[in-house]
Amino acid sequence: MTRVLTQPLVPFVDTLPVPPRLLAPQHGGRLTVAIRAGAHRFHRDLPESRIWGFDGTVPGPTIEAERAQPVTLEWRNELHGPLPVVVTIAPEATDADGVPVQAVPGLSGGAPDEHPTALAGHTVVHLHGGLTPASYDGWAENLFAPGQPAVFHYPMDQRAALLWYHDHVMGVTKYDVYAGLAGLWIIRDERERELELPEGPPFELPLLIQDRNFDLDDQERLTGQLVHKTDPDVMEAFAPFTTVNGKVWPVLDVQPATYRFRVLNGSNARTYRLVLFGDEAPELERITQIGTDHGLLRAPVSVPPDGLVLASAERADLLVDFSDLEPGSELTLLNTAAAPFDGSAFPAADASDAADLDGLLPYPQVMRFRVIQDQVTRRKIPHQLATDYRSPTPEALAGAPRRAIALVERELDDAPNMLTMRELEIAPDDHTGPLLTLTEGEQTTRYRTVASHFEDATTFFPMLGEYEVWQLINLTGDTHPIHLHLDPFQILSRRAIRYEIRQDGIDDFDLAASITLGRDPDDQLDHAIDDNERGLKDTIRVNPHEIVELAVRFTTYAGRYMYHCHILEHEDRDMMRPFVTMPADLMPFMA
Ligand SMILES: [Cu+2]
């Protein structure tokens, strides 16, 4: 169905903002960031919005640190309520014209939820991608109230990468991040400098992409009021306006040069598939991806033919070549991913027609690049990038503990669906309860559920220094970006499955299903691993009808950490679980 909404805001009129940089070495590694309420203008023609921000800005300052130079950061909570976001569940999924309510501004008949409004400003900060001791990792229940001290020590003993810091409060991360509590964090190292990659503006710029929605006044004019709106069919908020570094659909004047863009999807739920589009056709060949979540790939890769897919929290380090373009040339970054995202393909050639109301994608544009008259500076792209990691060998994985986790959506009548991660354990032969069976060729493994909710007892105790293999089994209809705190991992395989969930097979705790390796006849996905996923990742997409296997080795810090879906509405309800990393010498003392 081709229905197009008129654009309530003029695109490409605000210059792409560059968040202020906070260079840790210039401050002797000691930084203070105030977390406070503030005001922010998301678009030239919008009134100011109330926000919560690090240093009171959206996004927060970009913190830059050097590898192996620790950073001590005082997160000074100066927040006060009310939460600057109106939260609502619209009574219907579509409006009187049949337009999905999530594709339009305003509350769509929903009543403001009083509980989020009453949030007074407890927070806890997580540095996503950081190899951080557990005490400073931002455990979702270890909150600090306004005025309470939080001084976190970040060792920075890790390779150069784009990280990000954001609020991680149990149950309300989706509101706090949406209110503005997110910022970028870049670690630099010698290897990157040897490669002479651009560092800092104008040729290295971060692109933090987030979707946002706003309220309407009595005359149907946009106010700046942030709105987090869901509906009875879709429990995730997919907002119609895409912001980059805090502006809706900005424009960047570029020199005829090679730029380095550090891209992060910081949206609550939306997955982007980014296509760089010229006058008539995609120009993806201008983009070379050199890094992913945890920094440089071994060699540069092209982005996939359909475009660069980034789910919530995924990052990409891109070199984009504008050097052959005439002044006045324009390129538009478009998003072709419908929401909720399920991995479905969309040809890049059609990206300018990607608007899809039913796919909650009313406005595909993300931002525009406009070439200006200037000196031409093209950069050579190095052939070899990272040299400090390899894929784990089969020998290294032979004896590795294997962990299986089923991603499950439980439908509820009178409340939004519950999403959980069911931790599985091989069932004893005499087990009589509900089972999940996984059949691969001749072999069937019988699993029972041992944990379903965040507060269930911990079952994962990885030993420091040892490889583990984690299997993520998606039994839902959507793609889930699964994020592990602490060390990065590498993807081993992505395989198609077909499955059957027994009648009433999903209850509050147990799970009864049978899974078979192999493609479902109705399954359109190719279940391929993209080249850009063969690096060090901390967030991996698990598509419907798919098992993803990854190898992870926790190396340095013992303690209690979390892994979770990075769709914030899922993480908050209840797609998050703890794990406890243990030093080998303490293992014998585990009861
Ligand atoms: Cu999820």
Boltz pocket constraint, residues with backbone or C-beta under 6 A from the ligand:
constraints:
  - pocket:
      binder: B
      contacts: [[A, 419], [A, 479], [A, 480], [A, 481], [A, 565], [A, 566], [A, 567], [A, 570], [A, 571], [A, 575]]
      max_distance: 6.0
